[in-house]
Amino acid sequence: MLVAGIAYGYDIIPILHQRAAQQRAQMMHSDDIRLQMSDRLIVITPIEGLKSIEQGVLAPRSHTVQLERAMSHDAAFDGAVAIARISGCDISTARGLMATLPIQLPFPLYLQQANRLVRELSKVQVAARLI
């Protein structure tokens, strides 16, 4: 899972990330880090967040993004990279989506992820909107 999925799904605030093979921990983590089984993630959360983690109950992903058009071939390439990075899908899926515009993402996101994706797509000249 991405750090973003953990943070938004369990309603927690990650403050430190460390790969098992690395000596050094990263304080200001990126939401785009894909966690591995042996990673260490230190979080701040109320007791409800800890209970959700213990029970493995993630909040539902209920928002999606409508991709309208890319202003250029480069925009389509950059848009696919943004989709893969922010949503966690593989790059081939993201490229396939960008090749068939307009299209709605076939997978839901958390509200924060969806808003971030729309902002990032706008920066690379891909028209998109939150649904």
N, CA, C and O atoms as a GROMACS GRO file, in nm:
protein
  524
    1MET      N    1   0.083  -0.119   0.000
    1MET     CA    2   0.000   0.000   0.000
    1MET      C    3   0.087   0.125   0.000
    1MET      O    4   0.202   0.123   0.043
    2LEU      N    5   0.029   0.231  -0.050
    2LEU     CA    6   0.094   0.361  -0.041
    2LEU      C    7   0.076   0.418   0.099
    2LEU      O    8  -0.021   0.385   0.167
    3VAL      N    9   0.168   0.502   0.141
    3VAL     CA   10   0.153   0.571   0.270
    3VAL      C   11   0.021   0.647   0.272
    3VAL      O   12  -0.045   0.652   0.376
    4ALA      N   13  -0.018   0.706   0.159
    4ALA     CA   14  -0.145   0.780   0.153
    4ALA      C   15  -0.262   0.690   0.186
    4ALA      O   16  -0.353   0.732   0.259
    5GLY      N   17  -0.264   0.568   0.135
    5GLY     CA   18  -0.372   0.475   0.163
    5GLY      C   19  -0.382   0.439   0.310
    5GLY      O   20  -0.492   0.426   0.364
    6ILE      N   21  -0.268   0.424   0.374
    6ILE     CA   22  -0.264   0.396   0.518
    6ILE      C   23  -0.314   0.519   0.595
    6ILE      O   24  -0.398   0.507   0.684
    7ALA      N   25  -0.262   0.635   0.560
    7ALA     CA   26  -0.297   0.758   0.632
    7ALA      C   27  -0.446   0.790   0.621
    7ALA      O   28  -0.512   0.815   0.722
    8TYR      N   29  -0.499   0.788   0.499
    8TYR     CA   30  -0.639   0.826   0.480
    8TYR      C   31  -0.733   0.712   0.517
    8TYR      O   32  -0.844   0.736   0.566
    9GLY      N   33  -0.691   0.589   0.494
    9GLY     CA   34  -0.776   0.474   0.523
    9GLY      C   35  -0.796   0.449   0.671
    9GLY      O   36  -0.903   0.407   0.714
   10TYR      N   37  -0.693   0.476   0.750
   10TYR     CA   38  -0.703   0.456   0.895
   10TYR      C   39  -0.718   0.588   0.970
   10TYR      O   40  -0.731   0.587   1.093
   11ASP      N   41  -0.717   0.700   0.898
   11ASP     CA   42  -0.727   0.833   0.959
   11ASP      C   43  -0.617   0.854   1.063
   11ASP      O   44  -0.643   0.886   1.179
   12ILE      N   45  -0.493   0.836   1.016
   12ILE     CA   46  -0.376   0.853   1.101
   12ILE      C   47  -0.281   0.954   1.036
   12ILE      O   48  -0.298   0.992   0.921
   13ILE      N   49  -0.182   0.997   1.112
   13ILE     CA   50  -0.082   1.090   1.060
   13ILE      C   51   0.055   1.025   1.070
   13ILE      O   52   0.111   1.016   1.179
   14PRO      N   53   0.109   0.978   0.957
   14PRO     CA   54   0.244   0.921   0.959
   14PRO      C   55   0.346   1.032   0.986
   14PRO      O   56   0.339   1.140   0.928
   15ILE      N   57   0.442   1.003   1.073
   15ILE     CA   58   0.544   1.104   1.101
   15ILE      C   59   0.685   1.055   1.071
   15ILE      O   60   0.777   1.136   1.057
   16LEU      N   61   0.704   0.923   1.062
   16LEU     CA   62   0.837   0.871   1.035
   16LEU      C   63   0.825   0.742   0.956
   16LEU      O   64   0.740   0.657   0.987
   17HIS      N   65   0.909   0.727   0.855
   17HIS     CA   66   0.913   0.605   0.775
   17HIS      C   67   1.056   0.556   0.767
   17HIS      O   68   1.150   0.635   0.751
   18GLN      N   69   1.073   0.425   0.778
   18GLN     CA   70   1.207   0.367   0.768
   18GLN      C   71   1.198   0.232   0.699
   18GLN      O   72   1.118   0.146   0.736
   19ARG      N   73   1.282   0.213   0.597
   19ARG     CA   74   1.294   0.083   0.533
   19ARG      C   75   1.378  -0.006   0.624
   19ARG      O   76   1.470   0.043   0.690
   20ALA      N   77   1.349  -0.133   0.628
   20ALA     CA   78   1.419  -0.225   0.717
   20ALA      C   79   1.568  -0.231   0.684
   20ALA      O   80   1.650  -0.242   0.776
   21ALA      N   81   1.603  -0.225   0.557
   21ALA     CA   82   1.743  -0.238   0.518
   21ALA      C   83   1.822  -0.108   0.536
   21ALA      O   84   1.945  -0.109   0.526
   22GLN      N   85   1.754   0.001   0.563
   22GLN     CA   86   1.821   0.130   0.578
   22GLN      C   87   1.842   0.163   0.725
   22GLN      O   88   1.761   0.126   0.811
   23GLN      N   89   1.950   0.231   0.753
   23GLN     CA   90   1.978   0.275   0.888
   23GLN      C   91   1.901   0.403   0.922
   23GLN      O   92   1.864   0.425   1.038
   24ARG      N   93   1.877   0.485   0.822
   24ARG     CA   94   1.823   0.618   0.844
   24ARG      C   95   1.672   0.623   0.820
   24ARG      O   96   1.622   0.569   0.722
   25ALA      N   97   1.601   0.689   0.910
   25ALA     CA   98   1.456   0.707   0.897
   25ALA      C   99   1.428   0.839   0.827
   25ALA      O  100   1.509   0.931   0.832
   26GLN      N  101   1.314   0.847   0.762
   26GLN     CA  102   1.274   0.967   0.690
   26GLN      C  103   1.157   1.032   0.764
   26GLN      O  104   1.050   0.972   0.777
   27MET      N  105   1.178   1.155   0.811
   27MET     CA  106   1.074   1.224   0.887
   27MET      C  107   0.964   1.279   0.796
   27MET      O  108   0.847   1.246   0.816
   28MET      N  109   0.996   1.359   0.702
   28MET     CA  110   0.896   1.421   0.615
   28MET      C  111   0.873   1.328   0.496
   28MET      O  112   0.927   1.350   0.388
   29HIS      N  113   0.795   1.226   0.518
   29HIS     CA  114   0.771   1.122   0.418
   29HIS      C  115   0.686   1.175   0.303
   29HIS      O  116   0.628   1.283   0.310
   30SER      N  117   0.680   1.098   0.199
   30SER     CA  118   0.594   1.127   0.084
   30SER      C  119   0.473   1.035   0.089
   30SER      O  120   0.486   0.918   0.126
   31ASP      N  121   0.357   1.085   0.053
   31ASP     CA  122   0.237   1.002   0.044
   31ASP      C  123   0.252   0.893  -0.062
   31ASP      O  124   0.179   0.795  -0.061
   32ASP      N  125   0.348   0.911  -0.153
   32ASP     CA  126   0.364   0.821  -0.266
   32ASP      C  127   0.455   0.702  -0.238
   32ASP      O  128   0.478   0.621  -0.328
   33ILE      N  129   0.507   0.691  -0.118
   33ILE     CA  130   0.594   0.577  -0.084
   33ILE      C  131   0.510   0.451  -0.078
   33ILE      O  132   0.408   0.447  -0.010
   34ARG      N  133   0.555   0.348  -0.149
   34ARG     CA  134   0.488   0.218  -0.142
   34ARG      C  135   0.555   0.140  -0.028
   34ARG      O  136   0.674   0.111  -0.031
   35LEU      N  137   0.474   0.107   0.072
   35LEU     CA  138   0.526   0.037   0.189
   35LEU      C  139   0.556  -0.109   0.158
   35LEU      O  140   0.488  -0.172   0.077
   36GLN      N  141   0.658  -0.161   0.224
   36GLN     CA  142   0.695  -0.302   0.212
   36GLN      C  143   0.672  -0.368   0.348
   36GLN      O  144   0.661  -0.299   0.450
   37MET      N  145   0.665  -0.499   0.348
   37MET     CA  146   0.632  -0.574   0.471
   37MET      C  147   0.723  -0.540   0.589
   37MET      O  148   0.675  -0.536   0.702
   38SER      N  149   0.848  -0.517   0.566
   38SER     CA  150   0.941  -0.496   0.677
   38SER      C  151   0.963  -0.348   0.713
   38SER      O  152   1.047  -0.318   0.797
   39ASP      N  153   0.889  -0.257   0.650
   39ASP     CA  154   0.904  -0.114   0.679
   39ASP      C  155   0.853  -0.082   0.819
   39ASP      O  156   0.768  -0.152   0.875
   40ARG      N  157   0.906   0.026   0.873
   40ARG     CA  158   0.860   0.080   1.001
   40ARG      C  159   0.791   0.213   0.972
   40ARG      O  160   0.845   0.299   0.903
   41LEU      N  161   0.670   0.228   1.026
   41LEU     CA  162   0.594   0.352   1.009
   41LEU      C  163   0.546   0.394   1.146
   41LEU      O  164   0.470   0.322   1.211
   42ILE      N  165   0.588   0.511   1.189
   42ILE     CA  166   0.545   0.565   1.318
   42ILE      C  167   0.440   0.671   1.290
   42ILE      O  168   0.458   0.757   1.204
   43VAL      N  169   0.330   0.663   1.364
   43VAL     CA  170   0.215   0.749   1.336
   43VAL      C  171   0.164   0.816   1.463
   43VAL      O  172   0.194   0.773   1.575
   44ILE      N  173   0.086   0.921   1.443
   44ILE     CA  174   0.010   0.984   1.549
   44ILE      C  175  -0.136   0.956   1.518
   44ILE      O  176  -0.181   0.975   1.405
   45THR      N  177  -0.210   0.910   1.617
   45THR     CA  178  -0.350   0.878   1.594
   45THR      C  179  -0.426   0.870   1.726
   45THR      O  180  -0.367   0.838   1.830
   46PRO      N  181  -0.553   0.900   1.723
   46PRO     CA  182  -0.635   0.875   1.842
   46PRO      C  183  -0.658   0.724   1.856
   46PRO      O  184  -0.624   0.647   1.766
   47ILE      N  185  -0.714   0.683   1.966
   47ILE     CA  186  -0.735   0.542   1.995
   47ILE      C  187  -0.820   0.475   1.887
   47ILE      O  188  -0.801   0.356   1.859
   48GLU      N  189  -0.915   0.549   1.825
   48GLU     CA  190  -0.998   0.492   1.720
   48GLU      C  191  -0.914   0.449   1.600
   48GLU      O  192  -0.943   0.347   1.538
   49GLY      N  193  -0.812   0.525   1.568
   49GLY     CA  194  -0.722   0.490   1.459
   49GLY      C  195  -0.645   0.363   1.489
   49GLY      O  196  -0.628   0.278   1.402
   50LEU      N  197  -0.599   0.349   1.614
   50LEU     CA  198  -0.530   0.227   1.653
   50LEU      C  199  -0.622   0.106   1.646
   50LEU      O  200  -0.580  -0.002   1.603
   51LYS      N  201  -0.746   0.123   1.687
   51LYS     CA  202  -0.842   0.013   1.680
   51LYS      C  203  -0.866  -0.028   1.534
   51LYS      O  204  -0.874  -0.147   1.504
   52SER      N  205  -0.878   0.070   1.446
   52SER     CA  206  -0.897   0.040   1.305
   52SER      C  207  -0.779  -0.038   1.248
   52SER      O  208  -0.797  -0.132   1.170
   53ILE      N  209  -0.658   0.001   1.288
   53ILE     CA  210  -0.538  -0.069   1.242
   53ILE      C  211  -0.539  -0.212   1.293
   53ILE      O  212  -0.514  -0.306   1.217
   54GLU      N  213  -0.567  -0.231   1.421
   54GLU     CA  214  -0.571  -0.366   1.480
   54GLU      C  215  -0.673  -0.454   1.409
   54GLU      O  216  -0.648  -0.573   1.386
   55GLN      N  217  -0.787  -0.398   1.376
   55GLN     CA  218  -0.893  -0.475   1.312
   55GLN      C  219  -0.876  -0.483   1.160
   55GLN      O  220  -0.946  -0.560   1.093
   56GLY      N  221  -0.784  -0.404   1.105
   56GLY     CA  222  -0.763  -0.404   0.961
   56GLY      C  223  -0.879  -0.344   0.883
   56GLY      O  224  -0.905  -0.385   0.770
   57VAL      N  225  -0.947  -0.247   0.944
   57VAL     CA  226  -1.066  -0.187   0.881
   57VAL      C  227  -1.028  -0.051   0.822
   57VAL      O  228  -1.010   0.047   0.895
   58LEU      N  229  -1.017  -0.048   0.690
   58LEU     CA  230  -0.988   0.077   0.621
   58LEU      C  231  -1.118   0.150   0.588
   58LEU      O  232  -1.220   0.086   0.560
   59ALA      N  233  -1.115   0.282   0.591
   59ALA     CA  234  -1.230   0.360   0.545
   59ALA      C  235  -1.248   0.333   0.396
   59ALA      O  236  -1.150   0.308   0.326
   60PRO      N  237  -1.371   0.338   0.347
   60PRO     CA  238  -1.393   0.311   0.204
   60PRO      C  239  -1.340   0.424   0.116
   60PRO      O  240  -1.347   0.542   0.152
   61ARG      N  241  -1.290   0.386   0.001
   61ARG     CA  242  -1.250   0.484  -0.100
   61ARG      C  243  -1.376   0.516  -0.179
   61ARG      O  244  -1.435   0.427  -0.240
   62SER      N  245  -1.416   0.641  -0.179
   62SER     CA  246  -1.547   0.672  -0.237
   62SER      C  247  -1.546   0.782  -0.342
   62SER      O  248  -1.652   0.829  -0.383
   63HIS      N  249  -1.430   0.824  -0.386
   63HIS     CA  250  -1.422   0.931  -0.484
   63HIS      C  251  -1.344   0.885  -0.606
   63HIS      O  252  -1.251   0.805  -0.596
   64THR      N  253  -1.382   0.936  -0.718
   64THR     CA  254  -1.310   0.903  -0.840
   64THR      C  255  -1.286   1.029  -0.922
   64THR      O  256  -1.340   1.136  -0.892
   65VAL      N  257  -1.205   1.015  -1.024
   65VAL     CA  258  -1.166   1.129  -1.105
   65VAL      C  259  -1.204   1.101  -1.250
   65VAL      O  260  -1.182   0.992  -1.302
   66GLN      N  261  -1.262   1.200  -1.312
   66GLN     CA  262  -1.295   1.196  -1.455
   66GLN      C  263  -1.181   1.264  -1.530
   66GLN      O  264  -1.153   1.381  -1.507
   67LEU      N  265  -1.117   1.191  -1.618
   67LEU     CA  266  -1.011   1.245  -1.702
   67LEU      C  267  -1.076   1.292  -1.831
   67LEU      O  268  -1.141   1.213  -1.899
   68GLU      N  269  -1.060   1.419  -1.867
   68GLU     CA  270  -1.127   1.475  -1.983
   68GLU      C  271  -1.039   1.475  -2.108
   68GLU      O  272  -1.073   1.413  -2.208
   69ARG      N  273  -0.925   1.546  -2.100
   69ARG     CA  274  -0.838   1.555  -2.218
   69ARG      C  275  -0.698   1.599  -2.175
   69ARG      O  276  -0.678   1.663  -2.072
   70ALA      N  277  -0.602   1.560  -2.258
   70ALA     CA  278  -0.464   1.604  -2.240
   70ALA      C  279  -0.433   1.706  -2.348
   70ALA      O  280  -0.471   1.687  -2.463
   71MET      N  281  -0.365   1.812  -2.311
   71MET     CA  282  -0.339   1.920  -2.405
   71MET      C  283  -0.231   1.885  -2.508
   71MET      O  284  -0.221   1.950  -2.612
   72SER      N  285  -0.151   1.780  -2.479
   72SER     CA  286  -0.046   1.739  -2.572
   72SER      C  287  -0.005   1.595  -2.541
   72SER      O  288  -0.049   1.536  -2.442
   73HIS      N  289   0.078   1.541  -2.628
   73HIS     CA  290   0.129   1.405  -2.605
   73HIS      C  291   0.213   1.401  -2.476
   73HIS      O  292   0.205   1.306  -2.399
   74ASP      N  293   0.294   1.504  -2.456
   74ASP     CA  294   0.375   1.513  -2.333
   74ASP      C  295   0.286   1.521  -2.209
   74ASP      O  296   0.317   1.462  -2.106
   75ALA      N  297   0.175   1.594  -2.220
   75ALA     CA  298   0.082   1.605  -2.107
   75ALA      C  299   0.022   1.469  -2.075
   75ALA      O  300   0.004   1.435  -1.958
   76ALA      N  301  -0.009   1.390  -2.178
   76ALA     CA  302  -0.065   1.256  -2.157
   76ALA      C  303   0.037   1.167  -2.087
   76ALA      O  304   0.002   1.091  -1.997
   77PHE      N  305   0.163   1.177  -2.127
   77PHE     CA  306   0.269   1.098  -2.063
   77PHE      C  307   0.284   1.139  -1.916
   77PHE      O  308   0.287   1.053  -1.828
   78ASP      N  309   0.294   1.269  -1.891
   78ASP     CA  310   0.309   1.319  -1.754
   78ASP      C  311   0.185   1.288  -1.670
   78ASP      O  312   0.197   1.260  -1.550
   79GLY      N  313   0.068   1.292  -1.732
   79GLY     CA  314  -0.055   1.258  -1.661
   79GLY      C  315  -0.056   1.113  -1.617
   79GLY      O  316  -0.099   1.082  -1.506
   80ALA      N  317  -0.009   1.023  -1.703
   80ALA     CA  318  -0.002   0.881  -1.667
   80ALA      C  319   0.093   0.860  -1.549
   80ALA      O  320   0.064   0.781  -1.460
   81VAL      N  321   0.204   0.930  -1.550
   81VAL     CA  322   0.300   0.920  -1.439
   81VAL      C  323   0.235   0.969  -1.309
   81VAL      O  324   0.252   0.906  -1.204
   82ALA      N  325   0.162   1.079  -1.316
   82ALA     CA  326   0.095   1.133  -1.196
   82ALA      C  327  -0.011   1.036  -1.145
   82ALA      O  328  -0.023   1.014  -1.024
   83ILE      N  329  -0.088   0.978  -1.235
   83ILE     CA  330  -0.191   0.882  -1.194
   83ILE      C  331  -0.128   0.763  -1.124
   83ILE      O  332  -0.174   0.722  -1.017
   84ALA      N  333  -0.024   0.707  -1.182
   84ALA     CA  334   0.043   0.591  -1.122
   84ALA      C  335   0.103   0.626  -0.986
   84ALA      O  336   0.092   0.548  -0.891
   85ARG      N  337   0.166   0.740  -0.977
   85ARG     CA  338   0.234   0.780  -0.853
   85ARG      C  339   0.134   0.805  -0.740
   85ARG      O  340   0.157   0.762  -0.627
   86ILE      N  341   0.026   0.874  -0.769
   86ILE     CA  342  -0.067   0.915  -0.664
   86ILE      C  343  -0.168   0.807  -0.629
   86ILE      O  344  -0.204   0.791  -0.513
   87SER      N  345  -0.213   0.732  -0.730
   87SER     CA  346  -0.314   0.629  -0.703
   87SER      C  347  -0.255   0.496  -0.662
   87SER      O  348  -0.320   0.416  -0.594
   88GLY      N  349  -0.131   0.472  -0.703
   88GLY     CA  350  -0.068   0.343  -0.672
   88GLY      C  351  -0.091   0.238  -0.779
   88GLY      O  352  -0.043   0.125  -0.765
   89CYS      N  353  -0.164   0.270  -0.886
   89CYS     CA  354  -0.182   0.172  -0.994
   89CYS      C  355  -0.053   0.161  -1.073
   89CYS      O  356   0.034   0.247  -1.063
   90ASP      N  357  -0.040   0.055  -1.152
   90ASP     CA  358   0.083   0.040  -1.230
   90ASP      C  359   0.081   0.136  -1.350
   90ASP      O  360  -0.024   0.181  -1.394
   91ILE      N  361   0.199   0.165  -1.400
   91ILE     CA  362   0.215   0.265  -1.505
   91ILE      C  363   0.147   0.221  -1.635
   91ILE      O  364   0.097   0.306  -1.709
   92SER      N  365   0.143   0.093  -1.664
   92SER     CA  366   0.078   0.048  -1.788
   92SER      C  367  -0.072   0.073  -1.781
   92SER      O  368  -0.133   0.109  -1.882
   93THR      N  369  -0.132   0.055  -1.665
   93THR     CA  370  -0.275   0.086  -1.648
   93THR      C  371  -0.299   0.235  -1.668
   93THR      O  372  -0.393   0.275  -1.736
   94ALA      N  373  -0.215   0.316  -1.609
   94ALA     CA  374  -0.228   0.462  -1.620
   94ALA      C  375  -0.211   0.507  -1.765
   94ALA      O  376  -0.285   0.594  -1.812
   95ARG      N  377  -0.116   0.449  -1.836
   95ARG     CA  378  -0.097   0.486  -1.978
   95ARG      C  379  -0.218   0.444  -2.061
   95ARG      O  380  -0.260   0.517  -2.151
   96GLY      N  381  -0.274   0.328  -2.031
   96GLY     CA  382  -0.393   0.283  -2.101
   96GLY      C  383  -0.510   0.377  -2.079
   96GLY      O  384  -0.587   0.404  -2.172
   97LEU      N  385  -0.524   0.426  -1.958
   97LEU     CA  386  -0.631   0.522  -1.929
   97LEU      C  387  -0.612   0.651  -2.009
   97LEU      O  388  -0.707   0.705  -2.066
   98MET      N  389  -0.489   0.699  -2.012
   98MET     CA  390  -0.461   0.824  -2.083
   98MET      C  391  -0.478   0.808  -2.234
   98MET      O  392  -0.499   0.907  -2.304
   99ALA      N  393  -0.469   0.686  -2.284
   99ALA     CA  394  -0.485   0.662  -2.427
   99ALA      C  395  -0.632   0.658  -2.469
   99ALA      O  396  -0.662   0.660  -2.588
  100THR      N  397  -0.723   0.652  -2.372
  100THR     CA  398  -0.866   0.638  -2.404
  100THR      C  399  -0.950   0.752  -2.346
  100THR      O  400  -1.060   0.729  -2.297
  101LEU      N  401  -0.898   0.872  -2.351
  101LEU     CA  402  -0.971   0.988  -2.296
  101LEU      C  403  -1.091   1.022  -2.382
  101LEU      O  404  -1.085   1.000  -2.503
  102PRO      N  405  -1.199   1.073  -2.327
  102PRO     CA  406  -1.226   1.091  -2.184
  102PRO      C  407  -1.264   0.958  -2.119
  102PRO      O  408  -1.321   0.870  -2.183
  103ILE      N  409  -1.230   0.948  -1.991
  103ILE     CA  410  -1.257   0.824  -1.917
  103ILE      C  411  -1.261   0.855  -1.768
  103ILE      O  412  -1.194   0.946  -1.719
  104GLN      N  413  -1.338   0.777  -1.698
  104GLN     CA  414  -1.343   0.786  -1.552
  104GLN      C  415  -1.247   0.681  -1.496
  104GLN      O  416  -1.245   0.568  -1.544
  105LEU      N  417  -1.168   0.718  -1.396
  105LEU     CA  418  -1.079   0.619  -1.335
  105LEU      C  419  -1.163   0.501  -1.288
  105LEU      O  420  -1.266   0.520  -1.225
  106PRO      N  421  -1.120   0.379  -1.318
  106PRO     CA  422  -1.199   0.261  -1.281
  106PRO      C  423  -1.182   0.218  -1.136
  106PRO      O  424  -1.236   0.116  -1.094
  107PHE      N  425  -1.107   0.296  -1.060
  107PHE     CA  426  -1.086   0.263  -0.919
  107PHE      C  427  -1.109   0.388  -0.835
  107PHE      O  428  -1.068   0.498  -0.874
  108PRO      N  429  -1.173   0.372  -0.719
  108PRO     CA  430  -1.198   0.488  -0.633
  108PRO      C  431  -1.073   0.526  -0.554
  108PRO      O  432  -0.982   0.445  -0.535
  109LEU      N  433  -1.072   0.650  -0.508
  109LEU     CA  434  -0.963   0.704  -0.427
  109LEU      C  435  -1.022   0.767  -0.302
  109LEU      O  436  -1.142   0.792  -0.294
  110TYR      N  437  -0.936   0.793  -0.205
  110TYR     CA  438  -0.978   0.874  -0.091
  110TYR      C  439  -0.989   1.019  -0.139
  110TYR      O  440  -0.921   1.058  -0.234
  111LEU      N  441  -1.074   1.097  -0.075
  111LEU     CA  442  -1.098   1.234  -0.116
  111LEU      C  443  -0.968   1.313  -0.130
  111LEU      O  444  -0.949   1.384  -0.229
  112GLN      N  445  -0.879   1.301  -0.033
  112GLN     CA  446  -0.753   1.375  -0.037
  112GLN      C  447  -0.668   1.334  -0.158
  112GLN      O  448  -0.607   1.419  -0.223
  113GLN      N  449  -0.664   1.204  -0.188
  113GLN     CA  450  -0.590   1.156  -0.304
  113GLN      C  451  -0.652   1.208  -0.433
  113GLN      O  452  -0.581   1.254  -0.522
  114ALA      N  453  -0.783   1.202  -0.443
  114ALA     CA  454  -0.852   1.247  -0.564
  114ALA      C  455  -0.828   1.396  -0.588
  114ALA      O  456  -0.800   1.438  -0.700
  115ASN      N  457  -0.839   1.476  -0.483
  115ASN     CA  458  -0.812   1.620  -0.496
  115ASN      C  459  -0.668   1.646  -0.538
  115ASN      O  460  -0.642   1.731  -0.624
  116ARG      N  461  -0.576   1.574  -0.478
  116ARG     CA  462  -0.435   1.591  -0.512
  116ARG      C  463  -0.410   1.552  -0.658
  116ARG      O  464  -0.336   1.619  -0.729
  117LEU      N  465  -0.472   1.443  -0.701
  117LEU     CA  466  -0.454   1.398  -0.839
  117LEU      C  467  -0.507   1.502  -0.937
  117LEU      O  468  -0.441   1.531  -1.037
  118VAL      N  469  -0.623   1.558  -0.911
  118VAL     CA  470  -0.678   1.662  -0.999
  118VAL      C  471  -0.583   1.781  -1.006
  118VAL      O  472  -0.560   1.835  -1.114
  119ARG      N  473  -0.528   1.823  -0.892
  119ARG     CA  474  -0.433   1.936  -0.890
  119ARG      C  475  -0.308   1.902  -0.971
  119ARG      O  476  -0.263   1.983  -1.052
  120GLU      N  477  -0.252   1.784  -0.950
  120GLU     CA  478  -0.129   1.744  -1.021
  120GLU      C  479  -0.154   1.731  -1.170
  120GLU      O  480  -0.069   1.769  -1.251
  121LEU      N  481  -0.269   1.677  -1.208
  121LEU     CA  482  -0.300   1.666  -1.350
  121LEU      C  483  -0.314   1.803  -1.414
  121LEU      O  484  -0.272   1.823  -1.528
  122SER      N  485  -0.373   1.897  -1.342
  122SER     CA  486  -0.386   2.033  -1.393
  122SER      C  487  -0.248   2.095  -1.419
  122SER      O  488  -0.229   2.166  -1.518
  123LYS      N  489  -0.154   2.067  -1.332
  123LYS     CA  490  -0.018   2.121  -1.348
  123LYS      C  491   0.050   2.070  -1.474
  123LYS      O  492   0.132   2.140  -1.534
  124VAL      N  493   0.016   1.946  -1.515
  124VAL     CA  494   0.079   1.889  -1.634
  124VAL      C  495  -0.012   1.901  -1.757
  124VAL      O  496   0.010   1.834  -1.858
  125GLN      N  497  -0.114   1.985  -1.748
  125GLN     CA  498  -0.204   2.019  -1.857
  125GLN      C  499  -0.294   1.903  -1.901
  125GLN      O  500  -0.313   1.877  -2.019
  126VAL      N  501  -0.347   1.833  -1.800
  126VAL     CA  502  -0.449   1.732  -1.824
  126VAL      C  503  -0.576   1.780  -1.754
  126VAL      O  504  -0.575   1.801  -1.633
  127ALA      N  505  -0.684   1.795  -1.830
  127ALA     CA  506  -0.811   1.839  -1.772
  127ALA      C  507  -0.876   1.720  -1.701
  127ALA      O  508  -0.897   1.615  -1.761
  128ALA      N  509  -0.907   1.739  -1.574
  128ALA     CA  510  -0.968   1.634  -1.493
  128ALA      C  511  -1.055   1.700  -1.387
  128ALA      O  512  -1.036   1.816  -1.352
  129ARG      N  513  -1.152   1.622  -1.338
  129ARG     CA  514  -1.236   1.676  -1.233
  129ARG      C  515  -1.274   1.564  -1.136
  129ARG      O  516  -1.275   1.446  -1.171
  130LEU      N  517  -1.304   1.605  -1.015
  130LEU     CA  518  -1.346   1.513  -0.910
  130LEU      C  519  -1.492   1.475  -0.929
  130LEU      O  520  -1.575   1.561  -0.960
  131ILE      N  521  -1.522   1.348  -0.912
  131ILE     CA  522  -1.662   1.302  -0.920
  131ILE      C  523  -1.705   1.262  -0.780
  131ILE      O  524  -1.819   1.220  -0.761
   0.00000   0.00000   0.00000
